Amino acid sequence: MLQPLALTLGEPAGIGPDITFAAWRRRIADDLQPFYILADPEFLRRSGAALAPDVPIAVTTPSAAASMFRDALPVVDIGVTVSAKPGHPDATSAVAAITSIRHAVADVTSGCAAAMVTNPIAKSVLYQSGFDEPGHTEFLAKLAAGPAGKYPQPVMMLWSPELAVVPVTIHLPFRDVPAMLTTELITTTARIVASDMRHRFGKANPRLVIAGLNPHAGEGGALGREDIAVIEPAVKQLRAEGIMVRGPLPADTMFHEAARATYDVALMMYHDQALIPIKTLAFDHAVNVTLGLPFVRTSPDHGTAFDIAGTGRADPTSLIAALKLATRLSANSVKAINTATTSVVMSK
């Protein structure tokens, strides 16, 4: 059996508490793996009294969370008092969000949790507190640094049953994308995607496609040389390594139903090129997955929604999808490890 999932608090003034209560209510209907939330128990009790009085809260430890999950929402105390109100972050918000993430990483790396699922954070709130990482993903990579201090390269994937996309460059002004886009960045990203698709998604021979940067993939150089000079060499290198990949492809013809049936993951050259199609096809149930880490991390593909926090109107669908995908990926990881171990033993 898998260990429980570690769920972070996220921004306490956002909809994290709302969707956590709603997901727990659906634990049986959606056959959810037990999870616990890392938070201030008193804050959750106050939130629950107004929002979900039918949800019992039990303060516990990761090792005991699964045994009480059916009857109460397990909460592991992070030791930070939270005073934020729905829609109104305060000085406790950033400290609580960051501490919850740190505890979740510690739990999953020590084996107390099978995977971590992160509720949405508000980067603007974190930045005001002095947080100096570009975002959630980069912070997780820093926390996952090995003994020598070497960070893994995190790769952001947006996944849904309809489509999986990876933006090769992420949070950049568009004017900076061509300079940041290199053959090495594309090949490194694609290798990480192919590896995690094999070991965590169970795809023996994952099929990747790579979009062009320019309209019509550059139109033979008439609309830009990046597709010829940067992307084509990456595709050739990846093919030489045995990775199934096609590209560069015109981005505007990659997402109709027949095209999507020909690949498992689409690597896009910049943020909106990736996020617009998946949010069009799977706005309510897409999941943010961080590849390249030594543990499984998923997250709902939406923000903190301050405007509806505490109202009971937040939709838990994406969080539930993130919890279910985390269970699937962690189970596949265990299978892959067991298979590898068995192969080593049998070869001796």
N, C-alpha and C positions, 0 to 999 in steps of 0.2 A: 504494500500500500504506500501511496505517496504521502509525504508530510503535508501539512496544511499550507495554504498560500498566505504570504505576508502582503497585506494591503496597506498602503500608506494613506495617511490622512489627506494629503494634498493641501491646498489652500483652505484653511478652516472656515473662512467666510464665503467660500464658493459652494458648489453643489456636491462636493465630495461626501459630506454627511448624508445628504438627501438620497443620493443614488446608492450609498452603502446600505442604508436602512431598506431601501426598496429591493436591492439585490438579495439581502438576507431573507426578506419575505418570500422571495421566489426560489429559495434554496432547494426546495423539494420539487417544485414544478419543473425547474430547469436542471435538476440533478447536478447541483453545484458541488465541486470539491470543497471541503471545509476550508474556511479562511478566517483570519483574524485581522483586526485593524489596529495599527500602531498609532495611539492617540492619547489625549488627556481624557481619562474616563469621565470626569465630572463635566467636561465640555460636551461630551457625547450624551451624557444623561440630560443636560439642559436642552440640547438640540432635539433629542428624542422626545422629551416631555412635550415640546411644542409641535413636533413634526411627525413623530412615530411612537405614540404612547403604547402601542401594542407590541413594540420590539423590546424584549428584555435585554439588558446589558450585563455581561459577566466579566469581571476583571480576572485575567488568567495569565498563563505563560504559554509560549508557543507549543510546548510539549503536551499541554492539556487542552488546547483549543479544539481539537477535532472531537474530543469526547463530549463537549458541551454545545457543539455547533448546532445541533438539531433544535435545542431548546432555548438558546440565547445567542446573541451576537457577541463573540469573544473579543475582548479588548485587552491589548497589552499596553501597559502604562509606559509612556516615553519619558516621564519625569519632567514635563514642561506644562505649566499652567497656561491655558488658552482662554482669552477673554473676548475674542473677536465675535461679532454678531453677523448674521447672514447679510451678505452684500456689503459689509463694512469691515475690511481687514484693518488690523491695528498692529501695534508693536510686537504682539505675540505671534502674529501670523507666520512670518518668515522663519523664526526660531523653531516653531512647531513643525512646519513643513520640512525644513532641512533635517531636523532631528529624527523625524519619522522615516525619512529616506535612509539616513545613516543606519538606523536600527534595522530596517528591512534588508539592506545590503549585508549587514553583519549576520542576520538570521539565515539568509539564503546561502551565504558563503560558508557558514559553519554547519549547514545541513539541517538546521531547525525548521526551515521552510523549503518547500519544493521549488518555489518560484516567487518572484515579487510582482505585484500589480500596483501601479501607481495611480492614485487619484490626481486630477488636474491641479497644477500649480499656477500661480500668477507671477510670471517672470518680472513684471514691473514692480511688484511688492518685494520680491527677493532682491532686485537690484537696489532698491531704496535702502535695504538693510546692509548693503556692502557685498552681496553675493557677486562673485567675479567670474562665474562660468557663463558661457553663452546660453546654456539651457540645461534641461533635465538630463538629456542624453550624455552630454559632455561631463556633467557632474558624476553620473554613474560610472563612466569610464575612469574618472579620476579615483573614485572609491574602489574600483576593481583593479587598481594598479598592483602588479606583482611585487615580490620582495625586492627586486632591483629598481623599483619605481617606474617600470615601463608600463605605459597605459595601453590597453587594447584599443584598437580603432573601432569605435561604435558606428554602426550603420542603421539608419532609420528606415524601417519598412512599414508601409501602411497596407494592412492585409484585410481582405474580406473574401467570402466564397466566390464573389464575382471577379475580383481583380486583386493583384498584389503589385505594389509599385515601390520603387526605391529612388528617392532623389539623391543624385550623386553629390551635388552641392545643395546646401540646405538654407540656412538663414543668412542670406547675403543680399545686398542690393543687386538688382539685375545687372546694373552696369559693371559689377565686379565678377560676374559669372565667367565670361570668356577667359579672363586672366587666371582664375582659380581652377578652371577645368583642364586637367592634364591627362595624358595617357596613363601615367602611373596611378593617379587617383581613380580613374575608371577601372583599371585592371585590379587594383587592390580591393575596391568595393565589390566588384563582381566575384572575386575569389571568396570573399567573406559570405556573400549571398549564396553562392553555390554550395559552400561548406555547410552553412546552417540549413539550407533547404534539404541537404542529404541527411544530416545528423539530427535535426530537430523536427523538420516537416516530413521526413520519411520519403523524400523523393530521390530515388536511386540515381536518376539522370536528369537533374533539373534543367529545364529549358529556359534560357534567358534571352531577352531581346533588349537592344540598346537603341534609344531614340537619338535622332540627330539633334543638334543644337539649333540649327537654323531652319527656316521654312523649307519644306521639301527635302530635308536632310542636306541642304546646301545647294541643291540643283547643280551638282557637278562642279561646285566651286563658284558658280555665278552669284549665289546668295551668301557667300561666306566660306572661308577655307577651313574652319575648325573641324568640320565633319571629315574632311580628307586628311588633314594634318594631325589631328588629335584622336578622333574617335575610331577611324578605320584601323590605325596601328594597334589600338587596344583590342579590337575585335580579333584581329589576326593573332595577337599574342595569346589571347584566351583560348582560341581554337587550337593553337599549337599545344596548349596545356591539357587539352582533352575536354574542355568545358563546352557544352552545347550552347552556342550563342549566335545570334543574327543581328546585323545592324551595320551602320546606322540606318534607322528607318524613319520615314516621315512621321512625326508625332501625331499628325491629324488623322492618320488612318490606322492607328494602333489599337483603338478601343471599342470598335464595334464588335458584336458578339462573335462573328466568325474569326476575326483576328485574335480575340482573347483566347479562343480555344487552342491556339497554336503555341502558347507559351505559359510558363508558370509564374514568372516575375518579369516586370518591365523596369529597366533602369532608365530613369529620366535625368536630364542634364541639370534641371533646376527645380526649385521648390514647387511653384505653381504648375509647371508642366506635369508633375506627378500628382499633386493633391487635387487639382480641379477634376480630373476624370474619376478618381475614386470617391470623392465626396459627392459627385453627381450620381454615381451608381450605387453607393452604399453609405449614404450620409449618416444613417442612424446606427449602423452596426459595424462600421469599420474599426479596426484595432491597430494601435501603434505598437510595433514590436521592435525592440532594439536587438539587432544582430551583432555578432562579434564579441559579446561579453561572455565571461565564464559562467554565467547563470542566465536563466530565462527572465526576461522583463517584458511585460505587456502593459498597455494603458488604454483607456478610452480615447477615441480620436475626437475629442472636443475639449473646450476650455472650461473655465470656472463658472461661467454664466451667472455673474453676480446679480443680474437683474431678476433672476427667478430663484435665487438661493433661499431656502427656508420656506418656500411656498408649497412644496409638495408636487410641483409641476414638472420637475426634472425627470427625464426619461432615462431609466437605468440600462437600456438595451445595450449600449456600447460597453458599459462596465461589465455586464454579464457576459458579453462576447469576449471581453479581455480575460475574464476569469476562466472561461471555458477553454480559450486558446492556451492560456498559461498551463492549465492542466494537461492539455494534449501535448504541448511541446516538452514539458518536463517529463511526461511519461515516455515520449519518444527518446528523450535524452538518456533516460535510464535503460531503455531497451538497447540503444546504441552502445552504451558502456558495457552492458552485460554481454552483448554479442561480441564486442572487441575482446573482452576478458576471456570468454569461452574460446575464441579463435586462438588467442595466445597460449592458453593452457593446452589446447589440442595439438598445437604445433610443436610443443616441447616433447 
